[in-house]
Amino acid sequence: PFGTPLGAAASSGPVSADVPDLRQTSLAGTHADGDWSVGADGRLTPSHALRRRFDYYLTLVGEVPLDSLRALVLQQASAELREPALGAVMALWDRYVALQQTPWKNAVDLRRRETWTPALAERSQGRRAALGDDWAQAFYGDEERELAATIAGQSAPGRTAEEGIPVS
């Protein structure tokens, strides 16, 4: 349900979608956040930096169709990466985008703490199913630990327990 398995080759060849010109978008004049998270061995390495890179491009949702965003990510990644890292980035992109579109059953109401635990559990499980344990931990581990501490009544650094932490 979450796209190409991480171990499988994702299509990193030509795409039919139009690649948007970043100079004509709200990202004009900006630099991509994060990085492609490729180790010295040329392989993808789980890190939060890749989520930041993906989220940078996903800020264009609503401005650019998703297939064009994928084409843009492929273009940008192709300029810096080679296989197998390129295919792994695109497979992870597909799974991450699918995860963003997941219709969660447990709604979060920040005014009602009793909604936080089931929502966190559902999202944590969904993230691991979509991305695998290592990538889910790299992308969401810090946020999940902060929220779990808040739920337990401990405040995260720089926040009070009453502030809560939104779950996305």
Summary of the structure (lengths in Angstrom):
residues: 168
radius of gyration: 17.2
end to end distance: 19.1
largest distance: 50.7
contacts: 449
relative contact order: 0.15
helix: 49%
strand: 2%
